[in-house]
Amino acid sequence: MNRDNRIESLPPSAKLVFKILEKGGLLTQKDIARESYLPARTVRYALDRLKKKNILEERFYFKDARQSLYGIKNLQGIKEAGQHG
């Protein structure tokens, strides 16, 4: 399954979170909730779905160890896949 199919098969909330991370780079769950207007629980669900599809990158957040930063793995590869086919 290529990257485009992985994204297309996601629920709408996960697609929205994907688009926000695609534009915003590394963000915390709070940042994503603020940008998307989604409830925190929905953001957690969307991040979990992205993680299961191996699309999500999670990093340690040095400013606040209780939180993580989330971003899209290999963003360039996803964009290229969309351009070729």
PDB file with SEQRES, HELIX, SHEET and CRYST1 records, atoms N, CA, C and O in Angstrom:
SEQRES   1 A   85  MET ASN ARG ASP ASN ARG ILE GLU SER LEU PRO PRO SER          
SEQRES   2 A   85  ALA LYS LEU VAL PHE LYS ILE LEU GLU LYS GLY GLY LEU          
SEQRES   3 A   85  LEU THR GLN LYS ASP ILE ALA ARG GLU SER TYR LEU PRO          
SEQRES   4 A   85  ALA ARG THR VAL ARG TYR ALA LEU ASP ARG LEU LYS LYS          
SEQRES   5 A   85  LYS ASN ILE LEU GLU GLU ARG PHE TYR PHE LYS ASP ALA          
SEQRES   6 A   85  ARG GLN SER LEU TYR GLY ILE LYS ASN LEU GLN GLY ILE          
SEQRES   7 A   85  LYS GLU ALA GLY GLN HIS GLY                                  
HELIX    1 AA1 ARG A    3  GLU A    8  1                                   6    
HELIX    2 AA2 PRO A   12  GLY A   24  1                                  13    
HELIX    3 AA3 GLN A   29  SER A   36  1                                   8    
HELIX    4 AA4 ALA A   40  LYS A   52  1                                  13    
HELIX    5 AA5 LEU A   75  HIS A   84  1                                  10    
SHEET    1 AA1 2 LEU A  56  PHE A  60  0                                        
SHEET    2 AA1 2 SER A  68  ILE A  72 -1                                        
CRYST1    1.000    1.000    1.000  90.00  90.00  90.00 P 1           1          
ATOM      1  N   MET A   1       0.856  -1.189   0.000  1.00  0.00           N  
ATOM      2  CA  MET A   1       0.000   0.000   0.000  1.00  0.00           C  
ATOM      3  C   MET A   1       0.895   1.243   0.000  1.00  0.00           C  
ATOM      4  O   MET A   1       1.757   1.388   0.867  1.00  0.00           O  
ATOM      5  N   ASN A   2       0.692   2.132  -0.965  1.00  0.00           N  
ATOM      6  CA  ASN A   2       1.541   3.324  -1.000  1.00  0.00           C  
ATOM      7  C   ASN A   2       1.038   4.379  -0.015  1.00  0.00           C  
ATOM      8  O   ASN A   2      -0.012   4.212   0.605  1.00  0.00           O  
ATOM      9  N   ARG A   3       1.786   5.447   0.119  1.00  0.00           N  
ATOM     10  CA  ARG A   3       1.471   6.472   1.116  1.00  0.00           C  
ATOM     11  C   ARG A   3       0.130   7.144   0.854  1.00  0.00           C  
ATOM     12  O   ARG A   3      -0.617   7.423   1.792  1.00  0.00           O  
ATOM     13  N   ASP A   4      -0.183   7.408  -0.422  1.00  0.00           N  
ATOM     14  CA  ASP A   4      -1.457   8.046  -0.731  1.00  0.00           C  
ATOM     15  C   ASP A   4      -2.628   7.206  -0.245  1.00  0.00           C  
ATOM     16  O   ASP A   4      -3.579   7.740   0.325  1.00  0.00           O  
ATOM     17  N   ASN A   5      -2.569   5.898  -0.464  1.00  0.00           N  
ATOM     18  CA  ASN A   5      -3.635   5.010  -0.010  1.00  0.00           C  
ATOM     19  C   ASN A   5      -3.736   4.999   1.500  1.00  0.00           C  
ATOM     20  O   ASN A   5      -4.834   4.930   2.053  1.00  0.00           O  
ATOM     21  N   ARG A   6      -2.586   5.066   2.179  1.00  0.00           N  
ATOM     22  CA  ARG A   6      -2.613   5.089   3.645  1.00  0.00           C  
ATOM     23  C   ARG A   6      -3.350   6.331   4.134  1.00  0.00           C  
ATOM     24  O   ARG A   6      -4.106   6.257   5.102  1.00  0.00           O  
ATOM     25  N   ILE A   7      -3.143   7.449   3.489  1.00  0.00           N  
ATOM     26  CA  ILE A   7      -3.782   8.698   3.904  1.00  0.00           C  
ATOM     27  C   ILE A   7      -5.265   8.691   3.526  1.00  0.00           C  
ATOM     28  O   ILE A   7      -6.108   9.099   4.324  1.00  0.00           O  
ATOM     29  N   GLU A   8      -5.586   8.233   2.324  1.00  0.00           N  
ATOM     30  CA  GLU A   8      -6.977   8.211   1.863  1.00  0.00           C  
ATOM     31  C   GLU A   8      -7.856   7.314   2.720  1.00  0.00           C  
ATOM     32  O   GLU A   8      -9.051   7.577   2.861  1.00  0.00           O  
ATOM     33  N   SER A   9      -7.292   6.269   3.289  1.00  0.00           N  
ATOM     34  CA  SER A   9      -8.085   5.328   4.080  1.00  0.00           C  
ATOM     35  C   SER A   9      -8.315   5.805   5.520  1.00  0.00           C  
ATOM     36  O   SER A   9      -9.002   5.129   6.286  1.00  0.00           O  
ATOM     37  N   LEU A  10      -7.757   6.943   5.893  1.00  0.00           N  
ATOM     38  CA  LEU A  10      -7.894   7.450   7.259  1.00  0.00           C  
ATOM     39  C   LEU A  10      -9.243   8.125   7.468  1.00  0.00           C  
ATOM     40  O   LEU A  10      -9.855   8.598   6.510  1.00  0.00           O  
ATOM     41  N   PRO A  11      -9.716   8.175   8.725  1.00  0.00           N  
ATOM     42  CA  PRO A  11     -10.944   8.926   9.021  1.00  0.00           C  
ATOM     43  C   PRO A  11     -10.701  10.434   8.834  1.00  0.00           C  
ATOM     44  O   PRO A  11      -9.554  10.882   8.841  1.00  0.00           O  
ATOM     45  N   PRO A  12     -11.777  11.208   8.669  1.00  0.00           N  
ATOM     46  CA  PRO A  12     -11.631  12.651   8.429  1.00  0.00           C  
ATOM     47  C   PRO A  12     -10.790  13.389   9.480  1.00  0.00           C  
ATOM     48  O   PRO A  12     -10.023  14.289   9.138  1.00  0.00           O  
ATOM     49  N   SER A  13     -10.932  13.015  10.741  1.00  0.00           N  
ATOM     50  CA  SER A  13     -10.155  13.703  11.792  1.00  0.00           C  
ATOM     51  C   SER A  13      -8.656  13.483  11.594  1.00  0.00           C  
ATOM     52  O   SER A  13      -7.864  14.407  11.781  1.00  0.00           O  
ATOM     53  N   ALA A  14      -8.266  12.273  11.218  1.00  0.00           N  
ATOM     54  CA  ALA A  14      -6.846  11.979  10.999  1.00  0.00           C  
ATOM     55  C   ALA A  14      -6.329  12.699   9.754  1.00  0.00           C  
ATOM     56  O   ALA A  14      -5.180  13.139   9.726  1.00  0.00           O  
ATOM     57  N   LYS A  15      -7.166  12.820   8.730  1.00  0.00           N  
ATOM     58  CA  LYS A  15      -6.768  13.570   7.523  1.00  0.00           C  
ATOM     59  C   LYS A  15      -6.540  15.041   7.864  1.00  0.00           C  
ATOM     60  O   LYS A  15      -5.593  15.658   7.377  1.00  0.00           O  
ATOM     61  N   LEU A  16      -7.417  15.599   8.705  1.00  0.00           N  
ATOM     62  CA  LEU A  16      -7.270  16.996   9.118  1.00  0.00           C  
ATOM     63  C   LEU A  16      -5.978  17.183   9.906  1.00  0.00           C  
ATOM     64  O   LEU A  16      -5.227  18.125   9.653  1.00  0.00           O  
ATOM     65  N   VAL A  17      -5.718  16.303  10.847  1.00  0.00           N  
ATOM     66  CA  VAL A  17      -4.483  16.383  11.640  1.00  0.00           C  
ATOM     67  C   VAL A  17      -3.271  16.234  10.722  1.00  0.00           C  
ATOM     68  O   VAL A  17      -2.275  16.936  10.898  1.00  0.00           O  
ATOM     69  N   PHE A  18      -3.344  15.338   9.758  1.00  0.00           N  
ATOM     70  CA  PHE A  18      -2.255  15.170   8.789  1.00  0.00           C  
ATOM     71  C   PHE A  18      -1.990  16.489   8.060  1.00  0.00           C  
ATOM     72  O   PHE A  18      -0.838  16.910   7.948  1.00  0.00           O  
ATOM     73  N   LYS A  19      -3.038  17.141   7.568  1.00  0.00           N  
ATOM     74  CA  LYS A  19      -2.887  18.402   6.829  1.00  0.00           C  
ATOM     75  C   LYS A  19      -2.295  19.499   7.719  1.00  0.00           C  
ATOM     76  O   LYS A  19      -1.461  20.284   7.268  1.00  0.00           O  
ATOM     77  N   ILE A  20      -2.723  19.549   8.972  1.00  0.00           N  
ATOM     78  CA  ILE A  20      -2.192  20.555   9.904  1.00  0.00           C  
ATOM     79  C   ILE A  20      -0.710  20.311  10.151  1.00  0.00           C  
ATOM     80  O   ILE A  20       0.076  21.258  10.165  1.00  0.00           O  
ATOM     81  N   LEU A  21      -0.317  19.056  10.347  1.00  0.00           N  
ATOM     82  CA  LEU A  21       1.095  18.737  10.572  1.00  0.00           C  
ATOM     83  C   LEU A  21       1.918  18.946   9.301  1.00  0.00           C  
ATOM     84  O   LEU A  21       3.090  19.318   9.367  1.00  0.00           O  
ATOM     85  N   GLU A  22       1.301  18.706   8.153  1.00  0.00           N  
ATOM     86  CA  GLU A  22       1.981  18.907   6.873  1.00  0.00           C  
ATOM     87  C   GLU A  22       2.375  20.377   6.707  1.00  0.00           C  
ATOM     88  O   GLU A  22       3.456  20.683   6.204  1.00  0.00           O  
ATOM     89  N   LYS A  23       1.495  21.278   7.131  1.00  0.00           N  
ATOM     90  CA  LYS A  23       1.760  22.713   6.999  1.00  0.00           C  
ATOM     91  C   LYS A  23       2.520  23.284   8.190  1.00  0.00           C  
ATOM     92  O   LYS A  23       3.348  24.182   8.035  1.00  0.00           O  
ATOM     93  N   GLY A  24       2.232  22.753   9.391  1.00  0.00           N  
ATOM     94  CA  GLY A  24       2.751  23.358  10.606  1.00  0.00           C  
ATOM     95  C   GLY A  24       4.040  22.777  11.141  1.00  0.00           C  
ATOM     96  O   GLY A  24       4.629  23.334  12.068  1.00  0.00           O  
ATOM     97  N   GLY A  25       4.491  21.675  10.581  1.00  0.00           N  
ATOM     98  CA  GLY A  25       5.707  21.051  11.091  1.00  0.00           C  
ATOM     99  C   GLY A  25       5.451  20.322  12.391  1.00  0.00           C  
ATOM    100  O   GLY A  25       4.423  19.662  12.539  1.00  0.00           O  
ATOM    101  N   LEU A  26       6.366  20.430  13.332  1.00  0.00           N  
ATOM    102  CA  LEU A  26       6.250  19.739  14.615  1.00  0.00           C  
ATOM    103  C   LEU A  26       5.352  20.529  15.567  1.00  0.00           C  
ATOM    104  O   LEU A  26       5.592  21.707  15.834  1.00  0.00           O  
ATOM    105  N   LEU A  27       4.315  19.861  16.071  1.00  0.00           N  
ATOM    106  CA  LEU A  27       3.359  20.502  16.973  1.00  0.00           C  
ATOM    107  C   LEU A  27       3.033  19.570  18.134  1.00  0.00           C  
ATOM    108  O   LEU A  27       3.173  18.353  18.018  1.00  0.00           O  
ATOM    109  N   THR A  28       2.600  20.145  19.251  1.00  0.00           N  
ATOM    110  CA  THR A  28       2.129  19.357  20.384  1.00  0.00           C  
ATOM    111  C   THR A  28       0.655  19.015  20.166  1.00  0.00           C  
ATOM    112  O   THR A  28       0.011  19.558  19.268  1.00  0.00           O  
ATOM    113  N   GLN A  29       0.128  18.113  20.992  1.00  0.00           N  
ATOM    114  CA  GLN A  29      -1.296  17.782  20.905  1.00  0.00           C  
ATOM    115  C   GLN A  29      -2.151  19.025  21.139  1.00  0.00           C  
ATOM    116  O   GLN A  29      -3.172  19.215  20.478  1.00  0.00           O  
ATOM    117  N   LYS A  30      -1.733  19.867  22.081  1.00  0.00           N  
ATOM    118  CA  LYS A  30      -2.482  21.099  22.364  1.00  0.00           C  
ATOM    119  C   LYS A  30      -2.495  22.014  21.150  1.00  0.00           C  
ATOM    120  O   LYS A  30      -3.524  22.601  20.818  1.00  0.00           O  
ATOM    121  N   ASP A  31      -1.344  22.136  20.488  1.00  0.00           N  
ATOM    122  CA  ASP A  31      -1.264  22.967  19.281  1.00  0.00           C  
ATOM    123  C   ASP A  31      -2.197  22.440  18.191  1.00  0.00           C  
ATOM    124  O   ASP A  31      -2.897  23.209  17.533  1.00  0.00           O  
ATOM    125  N   ILE A  32      -2.196  21.126  18.012  1.00  0.00           N  
ATOM    126  CA  ILE A  32      -3.040  20.504  16.988  1.00  0.00           C  
ATOM    127  C   ILE A  32      -4.515  20.730  17.313  1.00  0.00           C  
ATOM    128  O   ILE A  32      -5.301  21.054  16.423  1.00  0.00           O  
ATOM    129  N   ALA A  33      -4.893  20.563  18.574  1.00  0.00           N  
ATOM    130  CA  ALA A  33      -6.283  20.780  18.984  1.00  0.00           C  
ATOM    131  C   ALA A  33      -6.694  22.227  18.736  1.00  0.00           C  
ATOM    132  O   ALA A  33      -7.804  22.487  18.272  1.00  0.00           O  
ATOM    133  N   ARG A  34      -5.812  23.161  19.042  1.00  0.00           N  
ATOM    134  CA  ARG A  34      -6.109  24.582  18.841  1.00  0.00           C  
ATOM    135  C   ARG A  34      -6.273  24.901  17.351  1.00  0.00           C  
ATOM    136  O   ARG A  34      -7.190  25.628  16.969  1.00  0.00           O  
ATOM    137  N   GLU A  35      -5.397  24.367  16.525  1.00  0.00           N  
ATOM    138  CA  GLU A  35      -5.442  24.628  15.075  1.00  0.00           C  
ATOM    139  C   GLU A  35      -6.646  23.965  14.402  1.00  0.00           C  
ATOM    140  O   GLU A  35      -7.238  24.527  13.481  1.00  0.00           O  
ATOM    141  N   SER A  36      -7.000  22.772  14.866  1.00  0.00           N  
ATOM    142  CA  SER A  36      -8.027  21.973  14.184  1.00  0.00           C  
ATOM    143  C   SER A  36      -9.431  22.202  14.746  1.00  0.00           C  
ATOM    144  O   SER A  36     -10.419  21.848  14.101  1.00  0.00           O  
ATOM    145  N   TYR A  37      -9.529  22.793  15.946  1.00  0.00           N  
ATOM    146  CA  TYR A  37     -10.794  22.932  16.664  1.00  0.00           C  
ATOM    147  C   TYR A  37     -11.405  21.574  17.027  1.00  0.00           C  
ATOM    148  O   TYR A  37     -12.606  21.476  17.279  1.00  0.00           O  
ATOM    149  N   LEU A  38     -10.572  20.530  17.051  1.00  0.00           N  
ATOM    150  CA  LEU A  38     -11.019  19.203  17.448  1.00  0.00           C  
ATOM    151  C   LEU A  38     -10.823  19.029  18.951  1.00  0.00           C  
ATOM    152  O   LEU A  38      -9.903  19.614  19.522  1.00  0.00           O  
ATOM    153  N   PRO A  39     -11.674  18.234  19.600  1.00  0.00           N  
ATOM    154  CA  PRO A  39     -11.458  17.926  21.024  1.00  0.00           C  
ATOM    155  C   PRO A  39     -10.153  17.145  21.213  1.00  0.00           C  
ATOM    156  O   PRO A  39      -9.705  16.444  20.305  1.00  0.00           O  
ATOM    157  N   ALA A  40      -9.555  17.272  22.386  1.00  0.00           N  
ATOM    158  CA  ALA A  40      -8.281  16.599  22.682  1.00  0.00           C  
ATOM    159  C   ALA A  40      -8.377  15.091  22.451  1.00  0.00           C  
ATOM    160  O   ALA A  40      -7.437  14.479  21.944  1.00  0.00           O  
ATOM    161  N   ARG A  41      -9.505  14.496  22.822  1.00  0.00           N  
ATOM    162  CA  ARG A  41      -9.678  13.054  22.644  1.00  0.00           C  
ATOM    163  C   ARG A  41      -9.649  12.671  21.161  1.00  0.00           C  
ATOM    164  O   ARG A  41      -9.074  11.645  20.797  1.00  0.00           O  
ATOM    165  N   THR A  42     -10.259  13.480  20.316  1.00  0.00           N  
ATOM    166  CA  THR A  42     -10.264  13.223  18.874  1.00  0.00           C  
ATOM    167  C   THR A  42      -8.866  13.381  18.297  1.00  0.00           C  
ATOM    168  O   THR A  42      -8.467  12.622  17.413  1.00  0.00           O  
ATOM    169  N   VAL A  43      -8.119  14.362  18.793  1.00  0.00           N  
ATOM    170  CA  VAL A  43      -6.738  14.556  18.340  1.00  0.00           C  
ATOM    171  C   VAL A  43      -5.900  13.335  18.709  1.00  0.00           C  
ATOM    172  O   VAL A  43      -5.114  12.857  17.890  1.00  0.00           O  
ATOM    173  N   ARG A  44      -6.058  12.827  19.927  1.00  0.00           N  
ATOM    174  CA  ARG A  44      -5.320  11.621  20.342  1.00  0.00           C  
ATOM    175  C   ARG A  44      -5.664  10.435  19.444  1.00  0.00           C  
ATOM    176  O   ARG A  44      -4.783   9.674  19.045  1.00  0.00           O  
ATOM    177  N   TYR A  45      -6.941  10.284  19.131  1.00  0.00           N  
ATOM    178  CA  TYR A  45      -7.386   9.203  18.246  1.00  0.00           C  
ATOM    179  C   TYR A  45      -6.756   9.361  16.858  1.00  0.00           C  
ATOM    180  O   TYR A  45      -6.252   8.393  16.288  1.00  0.00           O  
ATOM    181  N   ALA A  46      -6.786  10.569  16.325  1.00  0.00           N  
ATOM    182  CA  ALA A  46      -6.218  10.829  14.994  1.00  0.00           C  
ATOM    183  C   ALA A  46      -4.710  10.555  14.986  1.00  0.00           C  
ATOM    184  O   ALA A  46      -4.195   9.953  14.044  1.00  0.00           O  
ATOM    185  N   LEU A  47      -4.012  10.989  16.022  1.00  0.00           N  
ATOM    186  CA  LEU A  47      -2.571  10.731  16.111  1.00  0.00           C  
ATOM    187  C   LEU A  47      -2.293   9.237  16.191  1.00  0.00           C  
ATOM    188  O   LEU A  47      -1.339   8.744  15.588  1.00  0.00           O  
ATOM    189  N   ASP A  48      -3.124   8.523  16.933  1.00  0.00           N  
ATOM    190  CA  ASP A  48      -2.964   7.068  17.040  1.00  0.00           C  
ATOM    191  C   ASP A  48      -3.147   6.404  15.673  1.00  0.00           C  
ATOM    192  O   ASP A  48      -2.391   5.500  15.318  1.00  0.00           O  
ATOM    193  N   ARG A  49      -4.131   6.841  14.918  1.00  0.00           N  
ATOM    194  CA  ARG A  49      -4.361   6.278  13.582  1.00  0.00           C  
ATOM    195  C   ARG A  49      -3.181   6.582  12.654  1.00  0.00           C  
ATOM    196  O   ARG A  49      -2.759   5.714  11.889  1.00  0.00           O  
ATOM    197  N   LEU A  50      -2.654   7.789  12.714  1.00  0.00           N  
ATOM    198  CA  LEU A  50      -1.485   8.150  11.897  1.00  0.00           C  
ATOM    199  C   LEU A  50      -0.267   7.324  12.299  1.00  0.00           C  
ATOM    200  O   LEU A  50       0.530   6.914  11.455  1.00  0.00           O  
ATOM    201  N   LYS A  51      -0.138   7.089  13.600  1.00  0.00           N  
ATOM    202  CA  LYS A  51       0.981   6.289  14.103  1.00  0.00           C  
ATOM    203  C   LYS A  51       0.886   4.851  13.597  1.00  0.00           C  
ATOM    204  O   LYS A  51       1.887   4.266  13.184  1.00  0.00           O  
ATOM    205  N   LYS A  52      -0.316   4.287  13.631  1.00  0.00           N  
ATOM    206  CA  LYS A  52      -0.518   2.911  13.170  1.00  0.00           C  
ATOM    207  C   LYS A  52      -0.236   2.752  11.684  1.00  0.00           C  
ATOM    208  O   LYS A  52       0.157   1.673  11.241  1.00  0.00           O  
ATOM    209  N   LYS A  53      -0.433   3.811  10.911  1.00  0.00           N  
ATOM    210  CA  LYS A  53      -0.151   3.783   9.469  1.00  0.00           C  
ATOM    211  C   LYS A  53       1.312   4.124   9.181  1.00  0.00           C  
ATOM    212  O   LYS A  53       1.726   4.193   8.024  1.00  0.00           O  
ATOM    213  N   ASN A  54       2.090   4.337  10.251  1.00  0.00           N  
ATOM    214  CA  ASN A  54       3.516   4.667  10.129  1.00  0.00           C  
ATOM    215  C   ASN A  54       3.740   5.973   9.358  1.00  0.00           C  
ATOM    216  O   ASN A  54       4.671   6.091   8.561  1.00  0.00           O  
ATOM    217  N   ILE A  55       2.870   6.943   9.615  1.00  0.00           N  
ATOM    218  CA  ILE A  55       2.959   8.258   8.977  1.00  0.00           C  
ATOM    219  C   ILE A  55       3.487   9.286   9.967  1.00  0.00           C  
ATOM    220  O   ILE A  55       4.072  10.295   9.573  1.00  0.00           O  
ATOM    221  N   LEU A  56       3.278   9.029  11.240  1.00  0.00           N  
ATOM    222  CA  LEU A  56       3.564  10.005  12.288  1.00  0.00           C  
ATOM    223  C   LEU A  56       4.958   9.846  12.870  1.00  0.00           C  
ATOM    224  O   LEU A  56       5.448   8.733  13.063  1.00  0.00           O  
ATOM    225  N   GLU A  57       5.577  10.970  13.142  1.00  0.00           N  
ATOM    226  CA  GLU A  57       6.862  11.016  13.832  1.00  0.00           C  
ATOM    227  C   GLU A  57       6.633  11.682  15.188  1.00  0.00           C  
ATOM    228  O   GLU A  57       6.022  12.749  15.268  1.00  0.00           O  
ATOM    229  N   GLU A  58       7.122  11.052  16.244  1.00  0.00           N  
ATOM    230  CA  GLU A  58       6.952  11.596  17.595  1.00  0.00           C  
ATOM    231  C   GLU A  58       8.327  11.917  18.165  1.00  0.00           C  
ATOM    232  O   GLU A  58       9.238  11.090  18.124  1.00  0.00           O  
ATOM    233  N   ARG A  59       8.467  13.123  18.694  1.00  0.00           N  
ATOM    234  CA  ARG A  59       9.745  13.555  19.262  1.00  0.00           C  
ATOM    235  C   ARG A  59       9.554  14.082  20.683  1.00  0.00           C  
ATOM    236  O   ARG A  59       8.469  14.518  21.068  1.00  0.00           O  
ATOM    237  N   PHE A  60      10.634  14.027  21.440  1.00  0.00           N  
ATOM    238  CA  PHE A  60      10.657  14.567  22.799  1.00  0.00           C  
ATOM    239  C   PHE A  60      10.558  16.090  22.726  1.00  0.00           C  
ATOM    240  O   PHE A  60      11.208  16.716  21.888  1.00  0.00           O  
ATOM    241  N   TYR A  61       9.751  16.684  23.598  1.00  0.00           N  
ATOM    242  CA  TYR A  61       9.578  18.144  23.647  1.00  0.00           C  
ATOM    243  C   TYR A  61      10.373  18.679  24.831  1.00  0.00           C  
ATOM    244  O   TYR A  61       9.970  18.509  25.981  1.00  0.00           O  
ATOM    245  N   PHE A  62      11.487  19.316  24.554  1.00  0.00           N  
ATOM    246  CA  PHE A  62      12.402  19.750  25.605  1.00  0.00           C  
ATOM    247  C   PHE A  62      11.823  20.838  26.508  1.00  0.00           C  
ATOM    248  O   PHE A  62      12.192  20.920  27.680  1.00  0.00           O  
ATOM    249  N   LYS A  63      10.926  21.672  25.988  1.00  0.00           N  
ATOM    250  CA  LYS A  63      10.345  22.744  26.804  1.00  0.00           C  
ATOM    251  C   LYS A  63       9.399  22.215  27.872  1.00  0.00           C  
ATOM    252  O   LYS A  63       9.236  22.832  28.925  1.00  0.00           O  
ATOM    253  N   ASP A  64       8.770  21.058  27.598  1.00  0.00           N  
ATOM    254  CA  ASP A  64       7.826  20.466  28.541  1.00  0.00           C  
ATOM    255  C   ASP A  64       7.868  18.944  28.369  1.00  0.00           C  
ATOM    256  O   ASP A  64       7.304  18.407  27.416  1.00  0.00           O  
ATOM    257  N   ALA A  65       8.525  18.272  29.276  1.00  0.00           N  
ATOM    258  CA  ALA A  65       8.742  16.826  29.157  1.00  0.00           C  
ATOM    259  C   ALA A  65       7.439  16.018  29.230  1.00  0.00           C  
ATOM    260  O   ALA A  65       7.427  14.833  28.897  1.00  0.00           O  
ATOM    261  N   ARG A  66       6.353  16.651  29.660  1.00  0.00           N  
ATOM    262  CA  ARG A  66       5.064  15.943  29.727  1.00  0.00           C  
ATOM    263  C   ARG A  66       4.410  15.817  28.355  1.00  0.00           C  
ATOM    264  O   ARG A  66       3.469  15.043  28.179  1.00  0.00           O  
ATOM    265  N   GLN A  67       4.907  16.572  27.396  1.00  0.00           N  
ATOM    266  CA  GLN A  67       4.317  16.578  26.059  1.00  0.00           C  
ATOM    267  C   GLN A  67       5.303  16.038  25.031  1.00  0.00           C  
ATOM    268  O   GLN A  67       6.505  15.959  25.280  1.00  0.00           O  
ATOM    269  N   SER A  68       4.775  15.674  23.886  1.00  0.00           N  
ATOM    270  CA  SER A  68       5.600  15.263  22.749  1.00  0.00           C  
ATOM    271  C   SER A  68       5.318  16.193  21.581  1.00  0.00           C  
ATOM    272  O   SER A  68       4.280  16.852  21.525  1.00  0.00           O  
ATOM    273  N   LEU A  69       6.252  16.230  20.658  1.00  0.00           N  
ATOM    274  CA  LEU A  69       6.043  16.940  19.404  1.00  0.00           C  
ATOM    275  C   LEU A  69       5.709  15.918  18.334  1.00  0.00           C  
ATOM    276  O   LEU A  69       6.306  14.843  18.289  1.00  0.00           O  
ATOM    277  N   TYR A  70       4.771  16.244  17.486  1.00  0.00           N  
ATOM    278  CA  TYR A  70       4.345  15.334  16.425  1.00  0.00           C  
ATOM    279  C   TYR A  70       4.568  15.990  15.073  1.00  0.00           C  
ATOM    280  O   TYR A  70       4.379  17.195  14.905  1.00  0.00           O  
ATOM    281  N   GLY A  71       4.974  15.168  14.118  1.00  0.00           N  
ATOM    282  CA  GLY A  71       5.180  15.629  12.754  1.00  0.00           C  
ATOM    283  C   GLY A  71       4.952  14.478  11.798  1.00  0.00           C  
ATOM    284  O   GLY A  71       4.668  13.355  12.213  1.00  0.00           O  
ATOM    285  N   ILE A  72       5.078  14.766  10.520  1.00  0.00           N  
ATOM    286  CA  ILE A  72       4.872  13.761   9.486  1.00  0.00           C  
ATOM    287  C   ILE A  72       6.221  13.150   9.124  1.00  0.00           C  
ATOM    288  O   ILE A  72       7.191  13.866   8.875  1.00  0.00           O  
ATOM    289  N   LYS A  73       6.271  11.820   9.096  1.00  0.00           N  
ATOM    290  CA  LYS A  73       7.482  11.107   8.681  1.00  0.00           C  
ATOM    291  C   LYS A  73       7.702  11.296   7.193  1.00  0.00           C  
ATOM    292  O   LYS A  73       6.750  11.240   6.414  1.00  0.00           O  
ATOM    293  N   ASN A  74       8.934  11.516   6.791  1.00  0.00           N  
ATOM    294  CA  ASN A  74       9.311  11.531   5.380  1.00  0.00           C  
ATOM    295  C   ASN A  74       8.317  12.317   4.535  1.00  0.00           C  
ATOM    296  O   ASN A  74       7.764  11.803   3.562  1.00  0.00           O  
ATOM    297  N   LEU A  75       8.100  13.564   4.920  1.00  0.00           N  
ATOM    298  CA  LEU A  75       7.136  14.413   4.236  1.00  0.00           C  
ATOM    299  C   LEU A  75       7.427  14.518   2.740  1.00  0.00           C  
ATOM    300  O   LEU A  75       6.504  14.509   1.925  1.00  0.00           O  
ATOM    301  N   GLN A  76       8.689  14.616   2.384  1.00  0.00           N  
ATOM    302  CA  GLN A  76       9.063  14.738   0.978  1.00  0.00           C  
ATOM    303  C   GLN A  76       8.595  13.533   0.174  1.00  0.00           C  
ATOM    304  O   GLN A  76       8.098  13.688  -0.941  1.00  0.00           O  
ATOM    305  N   GLY A  77       8.748  12.337   0.727  1.00  0.00           N  
ATOM    306  CA  GLY A  77       8.321  11.122   0.040  1.00  0.00           C  
ATOM    307  C   GLY A  77       6.826  11.095  -0.203  1.00  0.00           C  
ATOM    308  O   GLY A  77       6.374  10.605  -1.238  1.00  0.00           O  
ATOM    309  N   ILE A  78       6.047  11.619   0.746  1.00  0.00           N  
ATOM    310  CA  ILE A  78       4.592  11.650   0.582  1.00  0.00           C  
ATOM    311  C   ILE A  78       4.222  12.622  -0.530  1.00  0.00           C  
ATOM    312  O   ILE A  78       3.368  12.312  -1.360  1.00  0.00           O  
ATOM    313  N   LYS A  79       4.853  13.796  -0.558  1.00  0.00           N  
ATOM    314  CA  LYS A  79       4.565  14.773  -1.607  1.00  0.00           C  
ATOM    315  C   LYS A  79       4.938  14.215  -2.971  1.00  0.00           C  
ATOM    316  O   LYS A  79       4.184  14.371  -3.932  1.00  0.00           O  
ATOM    317  N   GLU A  80       6.086  13.569  -3.065  1.00  0.00           N  
ATOM    318  CA  GLU A  80       6.525  13.014  -4.339  1.00  0.00           C  
ATOM    319  C   GLU A  80       5.571  11.928  -4.823  1.00  0.00           C  
ATOM    320  O   GLU A  80       5.284  11.847  -6.018  1.00  0.00           O  
ATOM    321  N   ALA A  81       5.082  11.101  -3.922  1.00  0.00           N  
ATOM    322  CA  ALA A  81       4.149  10.035  -4.290  1.00  0.00           C  
ATOM    323  C   ALA A  81       2.890  10.639  -4.894  1.00  0.00           C  
ATOM    324  O   ALA A  81       2.337  10.105  -5.855  1.00  0.00           O  
ATOM    325  N   GLY A  82       2.436  11.767  -4.322  1.00  0.00           N  
ATOM    326  CA  GLY A  82       1.242  12.432  -4.832  1.00  0.00           C  
ATOM    327  C   GLY A  82       1.467  13.050  -6.208  1.00  0.00           C  
ATOM    328  O   GLY A  82       0.531  13.118  -7.006  1.00  0.00           O  
ATOM    329  N   GLN A  83       2.669  13.494  -6.501  1.00  0.00           N  
ATOM    330  CA  GLN A  83       2.960  14.134  -7.775  1.00  0.00           C  
ATOM    331  C   GLN A  83       3.101  13.125  -8.899  1.00  0.00           C  
ATOM    332  O   GLN A  83       2.820  13.448 -10.053  1.00  0.00           O  
ATOM    333  N   HIS A  84       3.529  11.913  -8.590  1.00  0.00           N  
ATOM    334  CA  HIS A  84       3.776  10.935  -9.642  1.00  0.00           C  
ATOM    335  C   HIS A  84       2.552  10.124 -10.015  1.00  0.00           C  
ATOM    336  O   HIS A  84       2.529   9.485 -11.067  1.00  0.00           O  
ATOM    337  N   GLY A  85       1.554  10.140  -9.183  1.00  0.00           N  
ATOM    338  CA  GLY A  85       0.551   9.221  -9.577  1.00  0.00           C  
ATOM    339  C   GLY A  85      -0.803   9.478  -9.219  1.00  0.00           C  
ATOM    340  O   GLY A  85      -1.690   8.692  -9.552  1.00  0.00           O  
TER     341      GLY A  85                                                      
END                                                                             
